Amino acid sequence: MAELTSHTIDLEMEAAGRVPRDEALQDQVNAICRRARAASRQLAVCPTAVKDAALRAMASTIRKHADKIGEANSLDLAGARTAGISGAMLDRLALTPERISAMAQSIEDVAGLDDPVGELTEVKTRPNGLRIGRMRSPIGVVGIIYESRPNVTADAACLCVKSGNAVILRGGSEAFHSNQAIALLMADAGREAGLPDHSIQFIPTRDRTAVGLLLEHDEEVDLIIPRGGRQLIEMIVEKSKIPVIKHLDGNCFIYVDESADLDEAIRIIVNSKVQRPGVCNSLESLLIHESISKSLLARLIPALREHNVEIRATQAARIAADGLGADTLAAVDEDWGTEYLDLILTLGLVASLDEACAFINANSSHHTESILTKNHDNAMKFLSAVDSACVFVNTSTRFSDGAEFGLGCEIGISTNKLHARGPMGLHDLTTQKYVAFGAGQIRE
């Protein structure tokens, strides 16, 4: 595996006492940002063929060194177990051979996508003969601050490279070894394939001070994308001098309408909750129309308990369950706003579609919501009324994912309303400039 070279030297000097810790870290982050800005200028004009070849080389390197990534991940998992992290969060952190292979496949999928850079749209000819349109161009330097899932390292790096952006990666301490291994392998493979030096950089420290230092570099860094818990996101939004696209927690809701197919509803709810509970698009809160609550809960609660799902229900839901919910916990107000990332589900009843939509808008994190219904008008009203990044009809919330949307992978799921919303792919990592093609026209 590659070494950190100058990064490692900085840390060794600091450890030896030759450079004060804060000063060494500040110098290190300053250097990373300067190098990223220089790389971004070259990446902006890097040919598609070079970028695609680099991505394929990265995928090949990840497959070749899967054992090294696995060893690094084992260190992180051992530390997480010692810290008492939950089983669902351990699953979020773990890199199995299959997940490492899927990570490489995602990089190859991105290499196969159309390059958005230089794409011309909305070209119109003015009365004076000027042809005016829009051209897609890279954002520049993107800083990604994220927690837990080490596959984010690969997803973020490959999407930024393909869209012509230099990327600075700062992963969570719980996945430090995994993130570093993946980032270094990809950076080396990209450089050897012709990418500019420092196109991909990883901040090699667990010190949280580094995040604050990065957020001050508004002259070199154009965008910050945080992925993680609400506390992390709120801290970054408060402190950043750089524009932030928020990727907030995934408190996802499903509403079961009175016309829903109950067999279908049970399959979708169970899948949304248990298929992978430690990820942001898993189901956290369930609302059921009161008119079908008894018949649905009589079958749904046993199905959830087969998977050891803990249910936190309102009093009305407990009564509707006819004793099957007698040993469930009572839901409190805080439960409705909680992203559990675990086998826990909040359950309640509503009297109407309007009540469901209002409750979701007031309590969800505006990530992903789904309605289960056979009423077309209710489905369309739900799509319009629910104010979230992704809104589905008759399907699992687990489909809120860049790969499932055909984006290759995603930089994250934006809960912002401006610039990008929902799973962020290549186009969302570009901006647009106006361009004009003339033939000697001058303004009179």
Secondary structure in CASP SS format (residue, H / E / C, confidence):
PFRMAT SS
TARGET T0000
AUTHOR 0000-0000-0000
METHOD secondary structure of the structure
MODEL  1
M C 1.00
A C 1.00
E C 1.00
L C 1.00
T C 1.00
S H 1.00
H H 1.00
T H 1.00
I H 1.00
D H 1.00
L H 1.00
E H 1.00
M H 1.00
E H 1.00
A H 1.00
A C 1.00
G C 1.00
R C 1.00
V C 1.00
P C 1.00
R H 1.00
D H 1.00
E H 1.00
A H 1.00
L H 1.00
Q H 1.00
D H 1.00
Q H 1.00
V H 1.00
N H 1.00
A H 1.00
I H 1.00
C H 1.00
R H 1.00
R H 1.00
A H 1.00
R H 1.00
A H 1.00
A H 1.00
S H 1.00
R H 1.00
Q H 1.00
L H 1.00
A C 1.00
V C 1.00
C C 1.00
P C 1.00
T H 1.00
A H 1.00
V H 1.00
K H 1.00
D H 1.00
A H 1.00
A H 1.00
L H 1.00
R H 1.00
A H 1.00
M H 1.00
A H 1.00
S H 1.00
T H 1.00
I H 1.00
R H 1.00
K H 1.00
H C 1.00
A H 1.00
D H 1.00
K H 1.00
I H 1.00
G H 1.00
E H 1.00
A H 1.00
N H 1.00
S H 1.00
L H 1.00
D H 1.00
L H 1.00
A H 1.00
G H 1.00
A H 1.00
R H 1.00
T H 1.00
A C 1.00
G C 1.00
I C 1.00
S C 1.00
G H 1.00
A H 1.00
M H 1.00
L H 1.00
D H 1.00
R H 1.00
L H 1.00
A C 1.00
L C 1.00
T C 1.00
P H 1.00
E H 1.00
R H 1.00
I H 1.00
S H 1.00
A H 1.00
M H 1.00
A H 1.00
Q H 1.00
S H 1.00
I H 1.00
E H 1.00
D H 1.00
V H 1.00
A H 1.00
G C 1.00
L C 1.00
D C 1.00
D C 1.00
P C 1.00
V C 1.00
G C 1.00
E C 1.00
L E 1.00
T E 1.00
E E 1.00
V E 1.00
K E 1.00
T E 1.00
R C 1.00
P C 1.00
N C 1.00
G C 1.00
L C 1.00
R E 1.00
I E 1.00
G E 1.00
R E 1.00
M E 1.00
R E 1.00
S E 1.00
P E 1.00
I C 1.00
G C 1.00
V E 1.00
V E 1.00
G E 1.00
I E 1.00
I E 1.00
Y E 1.00
E C 1.00
S C 1.00
R C 1.00
P C 1.00
N H 1.00
V H 1.00
T H 1.00
A H 1.00
D H 1.00
A H 1.00
A H 1.00
C H 1.00
L H 1.00
C H 1.00
V H 1.00
K H 1.00
S C 1.00
G C 1.00
N C 1.00
A E 1.00
V E 1.00
I E 1.00
L E 1.00
R E 1.00
G C 1.00
G C 1.00
S H 1.00
E H 1.00
A H 1.00
F H 1.00
H H 1.00
S H 1.00
N H 1.00
Q H 1.00
A H 1.00
I H 1.00
A H 1.00
L H 1.00
L H 1.00
M H 1.00
A H 1.00
D H 1.00
A H 1.00
G H 1.00
R H 1.00
E H 1.00
A C 1.00
G C 1.00
L C 1.00
P C 1.00
D C 1.00
H C 1.00
S C 1.00
I E 1.00
Q E 1.00
F E 1.00
I C 1.00
P C 1.00
T C 1.00
R C 1.00
D C 1.00
R C 1.00
T H 1.00
A H 1.00
V H 1.00
G H 1.00
L H 1.00
L H 1.00
L C 1.00
E C 1.00
H C 1.00
D C 1.00
E C 1.00
E C 1.00
V C 1.00
D C 1.00
L E 1.00
I E 1.00
I E 1.00
P E 1.00
R E 1.00
G C 1.00
G C 1.00
R H 1.00
Q H 1.00
L H 1.00
I H 1.00
E H 1.00
M H 1.00
I H 1.00
V H 1.00
E H 1.00
K H 1.00
S C 1.00
K C 1.00
I C 1.00
P C 1.00
V E 1.00
I C 1.00
K C 1.00
H E 1.00
L C 1.00
D C 1.00
G C 1.00
N C 1.00
C E 1.00
F E 1.00
I E 1.00
Y E 1.00
V E 1.00
D C 1.00
E C 1.00
S C 1.00
A C 1.00
D C 1.00
L H 1.00
D H 1.00
E H 1.00
A H 1.00
I H 1.00
R H 1.00
I H 1.00
I H 1.00
V H 1.00
N H 1.00
S H 1.00
K H 1.00
V H 1.00
Q C 1.00
R C 1.00
P C 1.00
G C 1.00
V C 1.00
C C 1.00
N C 1.00
S C 1.00
L E 1.00
E E 1.00
S E 1.00
L E 1.00
L E 1.00
I E 1.00
H E 1.00
E H 1.00
S H 1.00
I H 1.00
S H 1.00
K H 1.00
S H 1.00
L H 1.00
L H 1.00
A H 1.00
R H 1.00
L H 1.00
I H 1.00
P H 1.00
A H 1.00
L H 1.00
R H 1.00
E C 1.00
H C 1.00
N C 1.00
V C 1.00
E E 1.00
I E 1.00
R E 1.00
A E 1.00
T C 1.00
Q H 1.00
A H 1.00
A H 1.00
R H 1.00
I H 1.00
A H 1.00
A C 1.00
D C 1.00
G C 1.00
L C 1.00
G C 1.00
A C 1.00
D C 1.00
T C 1.00
L E 1.00
A E 1.00
A C 1.00
V C 1.00
D H 1.00
E H 1.00
D H 1.00
W H 1.00
G H 1.00
T C 1.00
E C 1.00
Y C 1.00
L C 1.00
D C 1.00
L C 1.00
I E 1.00
L E 1.00
T E 1.00
L E 1.00
G E 1.00
L E 1.00
V E 1.00
A C 1.00
S C 1.00
L H 1.00
D H 1.00
E H 1.00
A H 1.00
C H 1.00
A H 1.00
F H 1.00
I H 1.00
N H 1.00
A H 1.00
N H 1.00
S C 1.00
S C 1.00
H C 1.00
H C 1.00
T E 1.00
E E 1.00
S E 1.00
I E 1.00
L E 1.00
T C 1.00
K C 1.00
N C 1.00
H H 1.00
D H 1.00
N H 1.00
A H 1.00
M H 1.00
K H 1.00
F H 1.00
L H 1.00
S H 1.00
A H 1.00
V C 1.00
D C 1.00
S C 1.00
A C 1.00
C E 1.00
V E 1.00
F E 1.00
V E 1.00
N C 1.00
T C 1.00
S C 1.00
T H 1.00
R H 1.00
F H 1.00
S C 1.00
D C 1.00
G C 1.00
A C 1.00
E C 1.00
F C 1.00
G C 1.00
L C 1.00
G C 1.00
C C 1.00
E C 1.00
I C 1.00
G C 1.00
I E 1.00
S E 1.00
T C 1.00
N C 1.00
K C 1.00
L C 1.00
H C 1.00
A C 1.00
R C 1.00
G E 1.00
P E 1.00
M C 1.00
G C 1.00
L C 1.00
H H 1.00
D H 1.00
L H 1.00
T E 1.00
T E 1.00
Q E 1.00
K E 1.00
Y E 1.00
V E 1.00
A E 1.00
F E 1.00
G C 1.00
A C 1.00
G C 1.00
Q C 1.00
I C 1.00
R C 1.00
E C 1.00
END
